[in-house]
């Protein structure tokens, strides 16, 4: 059985059950480099896309502020509250998207570094790097689900308080867990 691994299948570095004849592991390094390059490209696309969205939201925020000042100074009776409210919702969604992607990167980064550390090091330093990144993976991978839950709930709290501003955050969280999902603010 051949594959992009440094040792043959069923070969254990810790026991002598199987005779392990190590090759030069060129294929493992090539596959590791390809994986790293692809992941870095995807990461750059995500960061660039989010950066453009954030830039657009900031530019729109500045424009809305200038327009509302202009309408106030000119004495027009036009109300800007609908436009400001829509833009406030857009900002909340952008913050939610950035939060989800940050939680995703926190969960995926340690396994990614585990692969990079296993490919780019050798010997005793490889075992230390793999051990360290395995521990980080054990902490951050489950933490991603917890962070996603908090982000999801915070958006529900935001939606509920947008409609009913007099309700406290603690009360909204209690309603979220203790009532049925018949309230339209919780269904969104």
N, CA, C and O of each residue as an XYZ file, in Angstrom:
752
protein
N       0.849     -1.176      0.000
C       0.000      0.000      0.000
C       0.883      1.223      0.000
O       1.691      1.402      0.911
N       0.749      2.054     -0.988
C       1.536      3.273     -1.080
C       0.623      4.471     -0.889
O      -0.534      4.458     -1.309
N       1.130      5.459     -0.281
C       0.351      6.664     -0.061
C       1.262      7.811      0.290
O       2.465      7.619      0.466
N       0.709      8.997      0.395
C       1.532     10.169      0.713
C       1.834     10.259      2.205
O       1.502     11.258      2.842
N       2.452      9.242      2.760
C       2.798      9.207      4.175
C       4.264      8.850      4.317
O       4.824      8.189      3.442
N       4.898      9.275      5.403
C       6.327      8.984      5.557
C       6.633      7.520      5.881
O       7.740      7.057      5.604
N       5.678      6.774      6.463
C       5.908      5.375      6.791
C       4.888      4.504      6.068
O       3.819      4.994      5.704
N       5.187      3.225      5.850
C       4.219      2.319      5.229
C       2.985      2.137      6.117
O       3.012      2.432      7.312
N       1.891      1.638      5.500
C       0.655      1.386      6.224
C       0.903      0.378      7.337
O       1.699     -0.545      7.166
N       0.241      0.539      8.461
C       0.348     -0.302      9.646
C       1.738     -0.269     10.277
O       2.102     -1.176     11.025
N       2.487      0.738      9.989
C       3.808      0.875     10.579
C       3.713      1.835     11.757
O       3.213      2.952     11.628
N       4.187      1.397     12.870
C       4.129      2.224     14.060
C       5.540      2.639     14.438
O       6.461      1.822     14.456
N       5.692      3.893     14.732
C       7.002      4.384     15.112
C       7.305      4.009     16.565
O       8.468      3.975     16.969
N       6.259      3.728     17.349
C       6.439      3.503     18.774
C       6.665      2.037     19.135
O       7.224      1.750     20.194
N       6.247      1.109     18.284
C       6.454     -0.316     18.572
C       7.204     -0.966     17.424
O       7.330     -0.388     16.344
N       7.688     -2.139     17.656
C       8.446     -2.851     16.632
C       7.653     -4.027     16.065
O       8.250     -5.030     15.674
N       6.326     -3.929     16.010
C       5.490     -5.012     15.494
C       5.737     -5.261     14.012
O       5.781     -6.407     13.564
N       5.895     -4.202     13.272
C       6.075     -4.310     11.831
C       7.426     -3.698     11.496
O       7.819     -2.674     12.054
N       8.115     -4.335     10.589
C       9.398     -3.783     10.169
C       9.126     -2.546      9.318
O       8.467     -2.612      8.280
N       9.638     -1.452      9.776
C       9.370     -0.186      9.105
C      10.602      0.268      8.359
O      11.638      0.575      8.949
N      10.468      0.303      7.070
C      11.540      0.822      6.240
C      11.039      2.151      5.688
O      10.120      2.213      4.871
N      11.660      3.167      6.150
C      11.192      4.500      5.786
C      11.787      4.917      4.452
O      12.970      4.728      4.171
N      10.908      5.493      3.648
C      11.364      6.069      2.386
C      11.800      7.498      2.616
O      12.051      7.903      3.751
N      11.890      8.248      1.563
C      12.329      9.630      1.707
C      11.159     10.605      1.890
O      11.373     11.797      2.105
N       9.951     10.109      1.806
C       8.728     10.875      2.094
C       8.583     12.110      1.220
O       8.052     13.126      1.668
N       9.043     12.036     -0.013
C       8.885     13.173     -0.918
C       7.414     13.453     -1.206
O       6.976     14.603     -1.236
N       6.673     12.386     -1.415
C       5.253     12.559     -1.736
C       4.499     13.198     -0.579
O       3.626     14.039     -0.796
N       4.826     12.810      0.641
C       4.160     13.410      1.805
C       4.437     14.900      1.874
O       3.545     15.689      2.186
N       5.657     15.282      1.587
C       5.991     16.706      1.623
C       5.308     17.468      0.490
O       4.851     18.594      0.687
N       5.236     16.862     -0.692
C       4.571     17.522     -1.816
C       3.086     17.713     -1.520
O       2.537     18.794     -1.738
N       2.440     16.660     -1.024
C       1.021     16.768     -0.689
C       0.816     17.780      0.434
O      -0.137     18.558      0.393
N       1.684     17.783      1.422
C       1.589     18.751      2.509
C       1.713     20.179      2.018
O       0.971     21.058      2.456
N       2.647     20.411      1.110
C       2.832     21.753      0.556
C       1.604     22.162     -0.263
O       1.163     23.309     -0.187
N       1.056     21.234     -1.039
C      -0.143     21.535     -1.833
C      -1.308     21.890     -0.914
O      -2.035     22.850     -1.170
N      -1.483     21.118      0.150
C      -2.566     21.398      1.107
C      -2.371     22.770      1.735
O      -3.325     23.539      1.854
N      -1.156     23.078      2.135
C      -0.876     24.374      2.759
C      -1.157     25.511      1.784
O      -1.755     26.514      2.173
N      -0.742     25.379      0.536
C      -0.957     26.432     -0.456
C      -2.450     26.632     -0.719
O      -2.919     27.768     -0.793
N      -3.189     25.547     -0.859
C      -4.630     25.666     -1.105
C      -5.328     26.327      0.077
O      -6.169     27.207     -0.109
N      -4.986     25.908      1.286
C      -5.614     26.495      2.473
C      -5.250     27.970      2.605
O      -6.102     28.780      2.971
N      -4.022     28.329      2.321
C      -3.634     29.741      2.377
C      -4.377     30.568      1.325
O      -4.773     31.702      1.595
N      -4.567     30.005      0.128
C      -5.325     30.713     -0.909
C      -6.771     30.925     -0.479
O      -7.314     32.016     -0.650
N      -7.398     29.891      0.077
C      -8.781     30.016      0.554
C      -8.858     31.040      1.682
O      -9.774     31.861      1.718
N      -7.909     30.990      2.592
C      -7.866     31.955      3.688
C      -7.747     33.376      3.156
O      -8.441     34.274      3.633
N      -6.874     33.592      2.172
C      -6.707     34.929      1.594
C      -7.986     35.400      0.909
O      -8.343     36.574      1.010
N      -8.680     34.500      0.215
C      -9.939     34.872     -0.438
C     -10.978     35.267      0.603
O     -11.691     36.254      0.423
N     -11.072     34.507      1.685
C     -12.044     34.818      2.742
C     -11.723     36.161      3.376
O     -12.613     36.995      3.544
N     -10.469     36.379      3.728
C     -10.082     37.636      4.377
C     -10.286     38.814      3.432
O     -10.769     39.864      3.856
N      -9.928     38.660      2.166
C     -10.105     39.738      1.199
C     -11.585     40.056      0.996
O     -11.966     41.226      0.956
N     -12.414     39.033      0.869
C     -13.850     39.249      0.688
C     -14.459     39.947      1.897
O     -15.224     40.902      1.752
N     -14.119     39.469      3.087
C     -14.648     40.121      4.289
C     -14.141     41.544      4.419
O     -14.880     42.440      4.827
N     -12.890     41.750      4.075
C     -12.341     43.102      4.121
C     -13.085     44.047      3.192
O     -13.345     45.195      3.552
N     -13.433     43.569      1.985
C     -14.189     44.397      1.051
C     -15.597     44.693      1.574
O     -16.093     45.810      1.428
N     -16.232     43.706      2.175
C     -17.570     43.923      2.735
C     -17.511     44.929      3.882
O     -18.344     45.832      3.965
N     -16.531     44.773      4.761
C     -16.393     45.707      5.886
C     -16.101     47.116      5.369
O     -16.652     48.093      5.876
N     -15.234     47.217      4.362
C     -14.919     48.521      3.781
C     -16.176     49.176      3.214
O     -16.398     50.371      3.410
N     -17.000     48.395      2.512
C     -18.229     48.928      1.930
C     -19.205     49.381      3.013
O     -19.853     50.417      2.868
N     -19.311     48.615      4.093
C     -20.203     48.998      5.193
C     -19.722     50.297      5.836
O     -20.534     51.167      6.149
N     -18.428     50.435      6.034
C     -17.885     51.669      6.626
C     -18.126     52.857      5.698
O     -18.501     53.938      6.152
N     -17.910     52.655      4.389
C     -18.155     53.737      3.429
C     -19.629     54.140      3.416
O     -19.945     55.329      3.370
N     -20.525     53.165      3.457
C     -21.961     53.452      3.487
C     -22.337     54.169      4.770
O     -23.178     55.068      4.760
N     -21.722     53.777      5.869
C     -21.979     54.429      7.150
C     -21.597     55.905      7.077
O     -22.345     56.763      7.545
N     -20.457     56.199      6.505
C     -20.026     57.595      6.362
C     -20.968     58.372      5.454
O     -21.301     59.524      5.732
N     -21.399     57.730      4.359
C     -22.288     58.392      3.417
C     -23.641     58.693      4.068
O     -24.183     59.784      3.891
N     -24.185     57.738      4.815
C     -25.470     57.952      5.480
C     -25.354     59.078      6.507
O     -26.272     59.885      6.655
N     -24.240     59.130      7.204
C     -24.036     60.197      8.185
C     -23.998     61.560      7.504
O     -24.590     62.519      7.999
N     -23.299     61.650      6.364
C     -23.226     62.923      5.635
C     -24.588     63.328      5.081
O     -24.959     64.501      5.133
N     -25.335     62.356      4.551
C     -26.650     62.667      3.987
C     -27.619     63.115      5.077
O     -28.392     64.054      4.883
N     -27.572     62.436      6.223
C     -28.490     62.831      7.297
C     -28.151     64.228      7.821
O     -29.055     64.990      8.163
N     -26.854     64.577      7.889
C     -26.473     65.937      8.284
C     -26.962     66.959      7.265
O     -27.428     68.040      7.627
N     -26.849     66.605      5.983
C     -27.287     67.495      4.915
C     -28.788     67.747      5.003
O     -29.236     68.885      4.864
N     -29.568     66.689      5.233
C     -31.018     66.856      5.348
C     -31.400     67.668      6.581
O     -32.352     68.448      6.542
N     -30.671     67.490      7.662
C     -30.966     68.274      8.862
C     -30.632     69.749      8.650
O     -31.382     70.626      9.079
N     -29.502     70.024      7.986
C     -29.084     71.411      7.754
C     -29.994     72.121      6.757
O     -30.221     73.325      6.882
N     -30.514     71.402      5.777
C     -31.361     72.022      4.751
C     -32.798     72.191      5.215
O     -33.572     72.901      4.572
N     -33.163     71.568      6.295
C     -34.509     71.711      6.820
C     -35.537     70.843      6.125
O     -36.737     71.071      6.276
N     -35.092     69.850      5.365
C     -36.046     68.948      4.725
C     -36.719     68.094      5.783
O     -36.114     67.741      6.795
N     -37.956     67.775      5.539
C     -38.708     66.968      6.485
C     -38.521     65.465      6.279
O     -39.188     64.663      6.932
N     -37.640     65.090      5.399
C     -37.465     63.669      5.101
C     -36.853     62.956      6.297
O     -35.899     63.434      6.912
N     -37.414     61.825      6.603
C     -36.960     61.046      7.753
C     -35.975     59.978      7.282
O     -36.284     59.207      6.373
N     -34.825     59.929      7.878
C     -33.781     58.979      7.497
C     -33.792     57.718      8.369
O     -32.894     56.884      8.251
N     -34.781     57.569      9.230
C     -34.736     56.464     10.194
C     -34.799     55.104      9.520
O     -34.147     54.168      9.982
N     -35.567     54.962      8.436
C     -35.649     53.662      7.761
C     -34.309     53.276      7.148
O     -33.882     52.126      7.246
N     -33.655     54.230      6.524
C     -32.355     53.955      5.902
C     -31.323     53.635      6.969
O     -30.532     52.706      6.811
N     -31.327     54.400      8.057
C     -30.375     54.156      9.143
C     -30.625     52.795      9.777
O     -29.674     52.087     10.111
N     -31.883     52.419      9.948
C     -32.215     51.117     10.542
C     -31.780     49.967      9.642
O     -31.268     48.961     10.133
N     -31.977     50.100      8.333
C     -31.532     49.051      7.405
C     -30.015     48.916      7.435
O     -29.474     47.810      7.416
N     -29.352     50.042      7.482
C     -27.889     49.985      7.531
C     -27.406     49.403      8.864
O     -26.398     48.697      8.891
N     -28.096     49.681      9.953
C     -27.744     49.116     11.252
C     -27.879     47.584     11.206
O     -27.059     46.863     11.775
N     -28.913     47.105     10.529
C     -29.080     45.658     10.378
C     -27.960     45.061      9.528
O     -27.468     43.970      9.816
N     -27.562     45.780      8.483
C     -26.453     45.304      7.650
C     -25.173     45.209      8.472
O     -24.423     44.241      8.344
N     -24.919     46.206      9.314
C     -23.732     46.161     10.165
C     -23.793     44.985     11.126
O     -22.771     44.351     11.386
N     -24.979     44.680     11.661
C     -25.117     43.542     12.577
C     -24.828     42.226     11.856
O     -24.202     41.333     12.428
N     -25.271     42.101     10.623
C     -25.022     40.874      9.860
C     -23.537     40.755      9.522
O     -22.984     39.656      9.557
N     -22.893     41.861      9.199
C     -21.450     41.818      8.916
C     -20.677     41.405     10.165
O     -19.749     40.601     10.086
N     -21.057     41.949     11.304
C     -20.396     41.557     12.561
C     -20.613     40.077     12.826
O     -19.698     39.385     13.271
N     -21.821     39.585     12.557
C     -22.103     38.166     12.749
C     -21.253     37.318     11.799
O     -20.711     36.292     12.210
N     -21.131     37.730     10.549
C     -20.324     36.973      9.582
C     -18.856     36.944      9.989
O     -18.209     35.899      9.924
N     -18.337     38.089     10.408
C     -16.940     38.146     10.856
C     -16.748     37.250     12.080
O     -15.723     36.580     12.207
N     -17.719     37.237     12.968
C     -17.620     36.396     14.165
C     -17.621     34.913     13.803
O     -16.831     34.138     14.342
N     -18.508     34.521     12.891
C     -18.546     33.119     12.464
C     -17.235     32.696     11.804
O     -16.729     31.604     12.059
N     -16.696     33.557     10.964
C     -15.444     33.197     10.276
C     -14.285     33.168     11.257
O     -13.395     32.327     11.128
N     -14.273     34.069     12.237
C     -13.228     34.037     13.259
C     -13.314     32.755     14.078
O     -12.291     32.137     14.373
N     -14.528     32.351     14.446
C     -14.696     31.097     15.183
C     -14.259     29.912     14.336
O     -13.634     28.980     14.841
N     -14.586     29.946     13.048
C     -14.164     28.879     12.143
C     -12.643     28.798     12.050
O     -12.066     27.713     12.112
N     -12.007     29.948     11.903
C     -10.540     29.959     11.803
C      -9.888     29.505     13.101
O      -8.858     28.831     13.072
N     -10.476     29.868     14.242
C      -9.943     29.379     15.520
C     -10.046     27.859     15.613
O      -9.180     27.207     16.195
N     -11.103     27.302     15.040
C     -11.265     25.855     15.076
C     -10.398     25.122     14.072
O      -9.955     24.005     14.337
N     -10.149     25.733     12.923
C      -9.423     25.062     11.851
C      -7.918     25.319     11.907
O      -7.136     24.516     11.398
N      -7.511     26.413     12.511
C      -6.089     26.757     12.529
C      -5.207     25.726     13.238
O      -4.164     25.369     12.691
N      -5.569     25.229     14.425
C      -4.694     24.226     15.056
C      -4.508     22.937     14.241
O      -3.377     22.458     14.151
N      -5.569     22.343     13.636
C      -5.303     21.177     12.786
C      -4.438     21.517     11.571
O      -3.617     20.707     11.139
N      -4.629     22.715     11.026
C      -3.804     23.154      9.909
C      -2.341     23.253     10.336
O      -1.448     22.792      9.624
N      -2.102     23.851     11.492
C      -0.732     23.949     12.002
C      -0.176     22.578     12.373
O       1.035     22.363     12.315
N      -1.045     21.662     12.749
C      -0.627     20.288     13.024
C      -0.059     19.652     11.766
O       0.983     18.999     11.813
N      -0.738     19.840     10.645
C      -0.258     19.299      9.369
C       1.045     19.969      8.969
O       1.989     19.301      8.546
N       1.097     21.285      9.101
C       2.306     22.014      8.728
C       3.471     21.600      9.625
O       4.586     21.397      9.143
N       3.220     21.474     10.922
C       4.279     21.077     11.849
C       4.762     19.662     11.611
O       5.948     19.378     11.780
N       3.859     18.763     11.220
C       4.245     17.376     10.972
C       5.040     17.250      9.683
O       5.929     16.405      9.581
N       4.728     18.087      8.693
C       5.419     17.989      7.406
C       6.774     18.679      7.440
O       7.739     18.176      6.866
N       6.856     19.814      8.099
C       8.059     20.630      8.016
C       9.100     20.360      9.094
O      10.166     20.976      9.077
N       8.825     19.465     10.022
C       9.811     19.155     11.053
C      10.096     17.656     11.027
O       9.382     16.880     10.391
N      11.135     17.279     11.718
C      11.468     15.858     11.757
C      12.069     15.525     13.121
O      12.531     16.402     13.850
N      12.047     14.226     13.442
C      12.664     13.739     14.668
C      11.910     14.143     15.913
O      10.679     14.153     15.938
N      12.679     14.485     16.969
C      12.105     14.816     18.265
C      11.298     16.116     18.213
O      10.280     16.236     18.895
N      11.740     17.082     17.418
C      10.998     18.342     17.307
C       9.651     18.121     16.625
O       8.691     18.840     16.901
N       9.574     17.118     15.725
C       8.302     16.803     15.087
C       7.320     16.249     16.112
O       6.145     16.617     16.109
N       7.796     15.366     16.989
C       6.910     14.805     18.006
C       6.414     15.884     18.957
O       5.253     15.857     19.366
N       7.275     16.834     19.315
C       6.853     17.926     20.192
C       5.841     18.828     19.494
O       4.844     19.228     20.096
N       6.092     19.147     18.234
C       5.172     20.009     17.475
C       3.826     19.333     17.305
O       2.785     19.961     17.499
N       3.836     18.053     16.943
C       2.588     17.316     16.759
C       1.825     17.238     18.074
O       0.608     17.422     18.092
N       2.516     16.970     19.164
C       1.867     16.880     20.469
C       1.246     18.215     20.864
O       0.113     18.260     21.344
N       1.989     19.303     20.660
C       1.486     20.633     21.005
C       0.240     20.981     20.194
O      -0.755     21.440     20.757
N       0.285     20.768     18.878
C      -0.845     21.136     18.030
C      -2.023     20.180     18.197
O      -3.166     20.572     17.962
N      -1.769     18.940     18.595
C      -2.876     18.041     18.923
C      -3.625     18.547     20.155
O      -4.853     18.477     20.208
N      -2.893     19.051     21.140
C      -3.545     19.606     22.331
C      -4.340     20.869     21.988
O      -5.454     21.061     22.477
N      -3.760     21.724     21.147
C      -4.497     22.910     20.711
C      -5.764     22.525     19.951
O      -6.809     23.156     20.114
N      -5.667     21.496     19.129
C      -6.828     21.018     18.382
C      -7.904     20.512     19.329
O      -9.089     20.767     19.116
N      -7.502     19.799     20.369
C      -8.471     19.291     21.335
C      -9.186     20.413     22.084
O     -10.313     20.231     22.544
N      -8.538     21.570     22.209
C      -9.169     22.692     22.896
C     -10.037     23.508     21.929
O     -11.194     23.801     22.231
N      -9.483     23.870     20.776
C     -10.142     24.840     19.906
C     -11.206     24.246     18.993
O     -12.139     24.953     18.611
N     -11.098     22.978     18.632
C     -12.108     22.401     17.752
C     -13.478     22.335     18.427
O     -14.460     22.752     17.814
N     -13.593     21.827     19.669
C     -14.909     21.894     20.333
C     -15.320     23.319     20.685
O     -16.511     23.627     20.735
N     -14.343     24.187     20.929
C     -14.648     25.578     21.247
C     -15.338     26.274     20.081
O     -16.106     27.214     20.287
N     -15.074     25.824     18.865
C     -15.721     26.406     17.699
C     -17.239     26.248     17.787
O     -17.971     27.188     17.477
N     -17.713     25.100     18.196
C     -19.152     24.896     18.344
C     -19.750     25.793     19.418
O     -20.836     26.345     19.237
N     -19.048     25.939     20.528
C     -19.508     26.822     21.599
C     -19.572     28.266     21.121
O     -20.541     28.973     21.398
N     -18.534     28.709     20.400
C     -18.527     30.079     19.880
C     -19.648     30.286     18.862
O     -20.280     31.342     18.846
N     -19.901     29.282     18.006
C     -21.009     29.382     17.056
C     -22.339     29.522     17.779
O     -23.206     30.277     17.340
N     -22.510     28.804     18.882
C     -23.734     28.902     19.677
C     -23.898     30.308     20.250
O     -24.995     30.866     20.216
N     -22.833     30.873     20.766
C     -22.897     32.227     21.335
C     -23.205     33.255     20.239
O     -24.000     34.171     20.450
N     -22.582     33.102     19.081
C     -22.836     34.031     17.972
C     -24.295     33.926     17.522
O     -24.951     34.940     17.285
N     -24.792     32.707     17.408
C     -26.183     32.489     17.004
C     -27.143     33.129     18.003
O     -28.081     33.830     17.623
N     -26.893     32.875     19.282
C     -27.779     33.433     20.317
C     -27.683     34.955     20.369
O     -28.693     35.625     20.584
N     -26.500     35.506     20.178
C     -26.371     36.963     20.231
C     -27.153     37.625     19.101
O     -27.695     38.716     19.281
N     -27.218     36.986     17.954
C     -28.009     37.551     16.856
C     -29.508     37.473     17.177
O     -30.265     38.386     16.848
N     -29.925     36.393     17.810
C     -31.328     36.285     18.236
C     -31.656     37.374     19.264
O     -32.715     37.998     19.203
N     -30.747     37.592     20.194
C     -30.944     38.647     21.198
C     -31.018     40.009     20.511
O     -31.856     40.842     20.855
N     -30.136     40.226     19.541
C     -30.141     41.497     18.800
C     -31.478     41.704     18.080
O     -32.052     42.791     18.139
N     -31.973     40.665     17.402
C     -33.240     40.779     16.679
C     -34.401     41.066     17.635
O     -35.259     41.901     17.345
N     -34.421     40.379     18.759
C     -35.514     40.568     19.713
C     -35.476     41.973     20.301
O     -36.512     42.624     20.436
N     -34.284     42.435     20.647
C     -34.162     43.768     21.258
C     -34.336     44.873     20.230
O     -34.619     46.013     20.598
N     -34.175     44.567     18.965
C     -34.435     45.555     17.918
C     -35.925     45.892     17.872
O     -36.303     47.042     17.650
N     -36.761     44.881     18.082
C     -38.207     45.078     18.063
C     -38.706     45.590     19.413
O     -39.540     46.493     19.476
N     -38.186     45.000     20.491
C     -38.616     45.363     21.852
C     -37.408     45.865     22.637
O     -36.724     45.088     23.303
N     -37.157     47.148     22.555
C     -35.957     47.738     23.151
C     -35.977     47.746     24.677
O     -34.919     47.869     25.295
N     -37.128     47.620     25.293
C     -37.231     47.713     26.747
C     -36.872     46.415     27.465
O     -36.755     46.411     28.690
N     -36.693     45.306     26.728
C     -36.405     44.012     27.344
C     -34.891     43.864     27.522
O     -34.122     44.167     26.609
N     -34.469     43.397     28.702
C     -33.036     43.253     28.971
C     -32.465     42.029     28.252
O     -33.203     41.145     27.818
N     -31.162     41.999     28.139
C     -30.480     40.892     27.467
C     -30.718     39.584     28.223
O     -30.989     38.551     27.610
N     -30.616     39.627     29.538
C     -30.857     38.426     30.345
C     -32.261     37.881     30.161
O     -32.457     36.668     30.090
N     -33.240     38.777     30.082
C     -34.631     38.349     29.877
C     -34.807     37.714     28.494
O     -35.537     36.733     28.351
N     -34.147     38.266     27.486
C     -34.248     37.708     26.137
C     -33.631     36.304     26.100
O     -34.184     35.403     25.470
N     -32.502     36.118     26.764
C     -31.874     34.790     26.811
C     -32.778     33.808     27.541
O     -32.909     32.655     27.130
N     -33.402     34.262     28.627
C     -34.347     33.387     29.340
C     -35.531     33.030     28.444
O     -35.966     31.878     28.426
N     -36.052     34.000     27.705
C     -37.149     33.726     26.777
C     -36.718     32.768     25.671
O     -37.496     31.924     25.228
N     -35.487     32.908     25.240
C     -34.971     32.060     24.167
C     -34.952     30.589     24.581
O     -35.229     29.707     23.768
N     -34.624     30.328     25.848
C     -34.532     28.947     26.310
C     -35.823     28.418     26.935
O     -36.034     27.206     26.986
N     -36.676     29.305     27.405
C     -37.832     28.850     28.196
C     -39.176     28.968     27.486
O     -40.187     28.555     28.053
N     -39.235     29.509     26.276
C     -40.512     29.637     25.586
C     -40.477     28.872     24.277
O     -39.417     28.458     23.809
N     -41.648     28.691     23.698
C     -41.740     28.035     22.400
C     -41.319     29.004     21.306
O     -41.252     30.212     21.533
N     -41.041     28.490     20.150
C     -40.533     29.298     19.055
C     -41.662     29.957     18.257
O     -41.565     30.052     17.034
N     -42.716     30.407     18.912
C     -43.815     31.051     18.192
C     -43.574     32.547     17.971
O     -44.244     33.166     17.144
N     -42.649     33.111     18.686
C     -42.353     34.533     18.541
C     -41.575     34.757     17.250
O     -40.544     34.118     17.043
N     -42.050     35.662     16.363
C     -41.377     35.861     15.076
C     -39.940     36.329     15.203
O     -39.145     36.090     14.294
N     -39.576     36.986     16.291
C     -38.193     37.447     16.449
C     -37.239     36.289     16.634
O     -36.069     36.386     16.261
N     -37.717     35.189     17.206
C     -36.851     34.047     17.425
C     -36.768     33.145     16.212
O     -35.836     32.350     16.095
N     -37.720     33.255     15.317
C     -37.764     32.371     14.154
C     -36.803     32.849     13.073
O     -36.335     32.036     12.275
N     -36.500     34.117     13.024
C     -35.694     34.677     11.948
C     -34.349     34.003     11.805
O     -33.561     34.374     10.935
